[in-house]
Amino acid sequence: MPDVIKIAVVGCARILPAHLRGLKELQEKGFDNWRITALVARKIEDAQMFRKRGEGPPPRPSTIRYALTDPLNAPHMYVSDLHTDVLPELYTDWREMLRTADVDAVLNLTTLSLHHTVTIDALNAGKHVLVEKPFAHSLEGADRMIAAMAKGGGRMVINWPLVWYPSHRTAKRLLDEGAIGEVLEVHFYDGNRGPLYHLADKVEVTEEEVRREKPHSWWYKKASGGGSLLDYLGYGVTIGTWYHGGRAPLEVTTTVWGGEGLEVDEHSVTVCRYACGLSKYETRWGTFTDPWVTQPQPKCGFVLVGTDGTLSSYDYEPVVRVQTRKRREIHEIPVDTLQAPHHNPIHHFLHCLETGEPVIGPLDPKLCRVGQQIVDSAVLSAQEKRTVKLLQ
C-alpha cells in the first residue's frame, strides 16, 4: 500500500457522517495516513454537502432525532473537518471517477441496487472496496463481486454494523474459548417499529400517518426490495454463520406475514436445518419499541445454544448472559471494550489493507456468501411456500 491511502466515497447520504466520524477517531488515535480524494453522488449538490464547511447546500436534518445511538444520527461532518491539505474532487459518475481520480480504495455507500455494479467496476479497476451492508441484491450479484475481486487483485470488505456491537463480539470470543461447547442452535430476532416511524424531523409519527403512507412508500414495494426479511435477515444469517463457525445449512424454510394490501412482508421466520440441528432467524417491522431506544420483547439480538451451555447477546446491552453445565444459573459477563484498530469499520478496513491481515469473519466475502445463500433461499421458500435446499 502507498504511504497515504487515497479514498473515494461513492454515495453521499445520511450514513456518510458515521464513516467520517470513524475517520476522525483514527486521527485522534494518531492514524492519519489516508485522505479522501473523491466524492461521488447522483447530484453534485449532494457531494458538495460534504466537501468543505461553509460551502454547498445545508446538511439534511436527522431522520431519527430521538435515536441518539443510531449511525444515521451522527452529526453532520465535512471532509474539510478531517483534512484541508487535500480536498476531494466531485463527481456524478463513479466510472469517470475510477478513470480519472487518484484513488486506492472505494467506500461504497450506494443503495442495494447499485452495490454490485459499483463494486465490480471498482474491483476491475484494481481498487479495494468497503461495501456498506447488505452484501448484494442476489447470490448471482455476490458471485460476480467475488469474481471481480479475484480478477482485479483488490480486497473487498462488507460492513455489517452488528459486528461493532461489543455484546456480539464478546459472544464470539466466549464461543471461541469454548464457553458453551460446540454451537448447535442460533436464535435471532431483530427489527424495529417500522421504517415509516423514522421520517425526517418527526420525533413521533402517529399510527394513522403510518397506515396511510404504507401503500405509497418504496419501503413497501417489492420492486424496491422492501420488507422486513430483506431489511434484517442478512444481519442474522451472516452473524449466525460466524457463530456457527462458517458452516452452511442444508435446507431453509421461511414463512412471511404482511398487513392487508401490502406487497411485502412485515414479519418473517426462517428456520435453517443444519447437520447439527435447527436455527431460527426472525425479522420484524412492528416491534413494540425501537431497540436503539428501548429494547422490545422479544429482545433484539441472539441466543446461542451449545453442547455445554447457552449464551444470550442482545443489541446495545452492557453484558452477555451465560449458563453452563458447571454453572447452571444464568450469570452476567460484562462486554469487552473494542480496541483500535478493530473497533469501527473504516479503521479495521484500512488496517487490514496496510498489514494484509484477514478481516473479522462477517466482513469476509466468503462468509458473507453463505449468508447470501440463506437469504436467497429464504426468499424462494417464502415465494413457493415450501422447504428448499440451500441454493448453491
C-alpha positions in Angstrom: 0.0 0.0 0.0 1.1 3.6 -0.6 2.2 5.8 2.4 -1.1 7.7 2.1 -4.2 5.7 1.2 -6.5 7.7 -1.1 -10.2 7.1 -0.6 -13.2 7.7 -2.8 -16.7 7.8 -1.3 -19.5 6.7 -3.7 -22.8 7.6 -2.3 -23.1 10.9 -0.2 -26.1 10.4 2.0 -27.1 10.2 5.7 -24.8 7.3 6.6 -21.7 9.1 5.4 -21.3 11.2 8.6 -21.0 8.0 10.6 -18.0 6.9 8.5 -16.5 10.4 8.7 -16.7 10.2 12.4 -14.9 6.9 12.2 -12.1 8.5 10.3 -12.0 11.3 12.9 -11.5 8.7 15.6 -8.5 7.4 13.6 -6.9 10.9 13.6 -7.5 11.2 17.3 -5.6 7.9 17.8 -2.7 9.1 15.7 -3.6 7.4 12.4 -3.6 10.0 9.6 -2.1 8.1 6.7 -5.2 8.5 4.5 -7.0 11.2 2.5 -10.5 11.4 0.9 -9.7 12.4 -2.6 -13.1 12.0 -4.4 -16.8 12.2 -3.6 -19.4 10.8 -5.9 -23.2 11.4 -5.8 -26.1 11.4 -8.2 -26.4 15.1 -7.8 -23.3 17.3 -7.5 -25.1 19.2 -4.7 -25.1 16.1 -2.5 -21.4 15.8 -2.9 -20.9 19.5 -2.2 -22.8 19.0 1.1 -19.8 17.1 2.5 -16.8 18.6 0.8 -16.0 21.8 2.8 -17.5 23.6 5.7 -19.1 26.9 4.6 -19.7 25.7 1.1 -22.5 23.8 -0.6 -26.1 23.3 0.5 -27.0 22.9 4.2 -26.9 19.4 5.6 -30.1 17.3 5.7 -31.9 17.0 9.0 -31.5 13.8 11.0 -34.0 11.1 10.1 -34.5 9.8 13.7 -33.6 12.5 16.2 -34.6 10.6 19.2 -32.4 7.5 18.4 -29.1 9.0 19.6 -27.1 5.9 19.2 -28.2 5.1 15.6 -25.4 5.7 12.9 -27.9 7.8 10.9 -27.9 10.3 13.8 -24.2 11.0 13.5 -23.7 14.8 13.5 -23.0 16.2 10.0 -19.3 16.5 9.1 -17.3 17.7 6.2 -14.1 16.3 4.6 -12.5 19.6 5.5 -13.1 18.8 9.2 -10.7 16.0 8.7 -8.0 17.5 6.4 -7.5 20.7 4.4 -4.3 19.9 2.6 -6.3 17.8 0.1 -9.9 18.5 -0.8 -11.9 15.9 -2.8 -12.8 16.2 -6.4 -16.6 15.9 -7.0 -18.2 13.6 -9.5 -21.7 12.4 -10.5 -20.4 9.3 -12.3 -18.4 6.7 -10.4 -17.0 5.3 -13.7 -15.5 8.7 -14.6 -14.1 8.9 -11.1 -12.4 5.5 -11.4 -10.9 6.6 -14.7 -9.6 10.0 -13.6 -9.2 10.3 -9.9 -6.2 9.4 -7.8 -7.8 6.7 -5.6 -6.6 3.5 -3.9 -9.8 2.4 -2.1 -13.6 3.0 -2.5 -16.1 3.3 0.2 -19.4 2.1 -1.4 -22.4 3.6 0.3 -24.8 3.3 -2.6 -28.3 1.7 -2.5 -28.5 -2.1 -2.7 -29.5 -2.0 -6.4 -26.1 -0.4 -7.2 -23.9 -2.4 -4.8 -22.7 -5.0 -7.2 -22.3 -2.6 -10.2 -20.2 0.0 -8.3 -18.2 -2.7 -6.5 -17.4 -4.7 -9.6 -16.3 -1.6 -11.6 -14.0 -0.6 -8.7 -12.5 -4.0 -8.3 -12.0 -4.3 -12.0 -10.1 -1.0 -11.8 -7.8 -2.6 -9.2 -9.3 -0.7 -6.2 -10.0 -2.0 -2.7 -13.7 -1.7 -1.7 -15.5 -1.4 1.6 -19.2 -2.1 0.9 -21.9 -0.9 3.3 -24.3 -3.8 4.1 -26.1 -5.7 2.8 -23.7 -7.7 0.6 -25.6 -7.9 -2.7 -29.1 -7.9 -4.2 -28.7 -11.6 -5.1 -26.4 -14.6 -4.9 -25.6 -14.0 -8.6 -24.6 -10.5 -7.8 -22.4 -11.6 -4.9 -20.6 -14.2 -7.0 -19.9 -11.5 -9.7 -18.4 -9.3 -7.0 -16.2 -12.1 -5.7 -15.1 -13.0 -9.2 -14.1 -9.3 -9.8 -12.2 -9.3 -6.6 -10.2 -12.3 -7.7 -9.6 -10.8 -11.1 -8.7 -7.3 -10.1 -6.5 -8.1 -7.1 -8.1 -5.7 -4.7 -9.7 -6.6 -1.4 -13.5 -6.4 -0.7 -14.9 -6.0 2.8 -18.6 -5.9 3.7 -19.6 -3.9 6.7 -22.3 -5.4 8.9 -22.9 -2.9 11.8 -23.8 -5.7 14.3 -20.1 -6.6 14.2 -19.3 -3.4 16.1 -21.7 -4.1 18.9 -19.5 -5.2 21.9 -22.1 -7.7 23.0 -21.9 -9.7 19.8 -18.1 -9.6 19.6 -17.9 -10.7 23.3 -20.2 -13.6 22.4 -17.9 -14.7 19.6 -14.9 -14.6 21.9 -16.6 -16.7 24.5 -17.6 -19.2 21.8 -14.0 -19.4 20.6 -12.9 -20.1 24.2 -15.4 -23.0 24.4 -17.6 -21.4 27.0 -20.7 -23.3 25.8 -19.1 -26.0 23.7 -20.0 -26.5 20.1 -22.8 -24.3 18.8 -25.9 -26.3 17.9 -28.6 -23.5 17.6 -28.6 -19.8 16.8 -31.8 -17.9 17.6 -32.0 -14.4 16.1 -34.7 -11.7 16.5 -34.3 -8.2 15.2 -36.3 -5.3 13.6 -37.9 -2.0 14.6 -41.3 -0.4 14.8 -41.3 0.0 11.0 -39.4 2.3 8.6 -42.1 4.9 8.4 -41.8 5.8 12.0 -38.4 7.2 11.3 -39.2 10.1 9.0 -37.1 13.3 8.8 -37.8 15.8 11.6 -40.5 13.7 13.2 -39.9 12.6 16.7 -43.1 10.6 16.7 -45.3 9.6 13.8 -48.9 8.5 14.5 -50.3 5.1 13.7 -52.7 6.7 11.3 -50.0 8.5 9.4 -48.0 5.3 9.0 -51.1 3.4 7.9 -51.9 6.0 5.2 -48.3 6.1 3.9 -47.6 2.3 3.7 -49.2 1.7 0.3 -47.2 4.5 -1.3 -43.7 4.1 0.3 -40.8 2.5 -1.5 -40.1 0.6 1.7 -43.3 -1.4 1.0 -42.7 -2.0 -2.7 -41.5 -5.4 -3.9 -39.6 -3.9 -6.9 -37.6 -1.7 -4.5 -36.5 -4.7 -2.3 -38.8 -3.7 0.6 -39.9 -5.8 3.5 -38.5 -6.9 6.9 -36.9 -10.0 5.5 -34.6 -8.2 3.1 -34.1 -5.4 5.6 -32.9 -7.6 8.5 -32.3 -11.3 7.6 -28.9 -10.6 6.2 -27.7 -9.4 9.6 -28.9 -12.5 11.4 -27.7 -15.2 9.0 -24.3 -13.6 8.4 -23.5 -13.2 12.1 -25.2 -16.5 12.7 -22.9 -18.2 10.1 -20.0 -16.7 12.1 -21.3 -18.2 15.3 -21.8 -21.5 13.5 -18.1 -21.5 12.6 -18.8 -20.9 8.9 -21.0 -24.0 8.4 -23.9 -23.7 6.0 -27.4 -25.1 6.5 -28.7 -28.0 4.4 -32.2 -26.5 3.8 -34.2 -23.5 4.5 -37.9 -23.0 5.4 -39.4 -19.5 5.5 -42.8 -18.1 6.1 -43.8 -14.4 6.0 -46.7 -12.2 7.0 -47.7 -8.8 5.8 -50.6 -6.5 6.5 -53.6 -6.4 4.3 -52.9 -5.0 0.8 -49.1 -4.8 1.3 -46.7 -6.1 -1.4 -44.0 -7.1 1.1 -43.7 -8.8 4.5 -43.6 -7.1 7.9 -42.7 -10.3 9.7 -40.6 -13.3 8.6 -39.5 -16.5 10.3 -36.7 -18.5 8.7 -35.7 -22.0 10.0 -32.4 -23.4 8.8 -31.7 -27.1 9.2 -28.0 -27.8 9.8 -26.3 -31.2 10.2 -26.2 -30.3 14.0 -29.9 -29.2 14.3 -32.2 -26.2 13.7 -31.6 -22.5 13.9 -34.2 -19.7 13.7 -33.9 -16.2 12.3 -36.8 -13.9 12.8 -37.3 -10.4 11.4 -40.0 -7.9 12.3 -41.3 -4.5 11.3 -43.6 -3.9 14.1 -41.7 -4.3 17.3 -43.3 -2.7 20.3 -40.4 -0.2 20.7 -37.3 0.5 18.6 -34.4 -1.4 20.2 -32.0 1.6 20.0 -34.4 3.5 22.3 -35.9 0.7 24.4 -35.4 -3.0 23.9 -38.7 -4.6 23.0 -39.9 -8.0 23.9 -38.7 -10.3 22.4 -35.4 -8.6 22.7 -33.4 -7.9 19.6 -30.2 -9.9 19.4 -29.0 -13.5 19.6 -29.5 -16.6 21.8 -27.0 -19.3 21.3 -27.3 -22.9 22.4 -24.2 -25.2 22.6 -23.4 -28.7 23.7 -22.3 -27.4 27.1 -24.4 -24.2 27.8 -26.3 -21.3 26.4 -25.4 -17.6 25.8 -27.6 -14.5 25.1 -26.2 -11.5 23.4 -28.6 -8.6 22.9 -28.1 -5.4 20.9 -26.8 -2.4 22.9 -26.6 -4.3 26.2 -23.5 -4.0 28.5 -23.5 -7.7 29.5 -23.9 -11.1 27.9 -25.6 -13.9 29.9 -24.3 -17.4 30.1 -25.2 -20.7 31.7 -23.1 -23.8 31.6 -23.2 -27.4 32.9 -20.8 -26.3 35.6 -22.7 -23.2 36.5 -26.4 -23.7 35.6 -27.7 -20.4 36.9 -27.7 -17.6 34.3 -24.8 -15.2 35.1 -23.7 -12.0 33.5 -20.4 -11.2 31.9 -19.5 -7.6 31.1 -19.0 -7.0 27.4 -15.5 -6.4 26.1 -14.3 -2.9 25.2 -13.5 -2.9 21.5 -9.9 -1.8 20.8 -8.4 0.0 17.9 -8.0 -0.8 15.1 -10.8 -3.3 15.4 -13.4 -1.0 16.9 -15.0 0.6 13.8 -15.3 -0.5 10.1 -13.2 2.2 8.4 -10.2 1.8 10.8 -10.4 -2.0 10.5 -10.6 -1.8 6.7 -7.6 0.5 6.4 -5.6 -1.5 9.0 -6.2 -4.8 7.1 -5.1 -3.1 3.8 -1.9 -1.9 5.4 -1.0 -5.1 7.1 -2.6 -7.8 4.9 -4.3 -9.2 8.0 -7.6 -11.1 7.5 -10.8 -9.2 8.2 -13.2 -10.1 11.0 -15.4 -13.1 10.0 -18.7 -11.4 8.9 -16.8 -8.8 6.8 -15.2 -11.6 4.8 -16.9 -12.1 1.4 -16.5 -15.9 1.7 -18.6 -16.0 4.9 -21.0 -13.3 3.6 -21.7 -15.6 0.6 -23.1 -18.2 2.9 -25.4 -15.5 4.4 -26.5 -14.5 0.9 -27.2 -18.2 0.1 -29.6 -18.3 3.0 -31.3 -15.0 2.2 -31.9 -16.1 -1.4 -33.1 -19.5 -0.3 -35.4 -17.8 2.2 -37.0 -15.6 -0.5 -37.5 -18.7 -2.7 -39.0 -20.7 0.2 -41.4 -17.9 1.1 -42.5 -17.4 -2.5 -43.1 -21.1 -3.1 -44.4 -21.9 0.4 -42.1 -24.9 0.8 -38.8 -26.0 2.2 -35.9 -25.6 -0.2 -32.4 -26.9 -0.4 -29.8 -24.3 0.2 -29.1 -22.5 -3.1 -25.6 -23.0 -4.4 
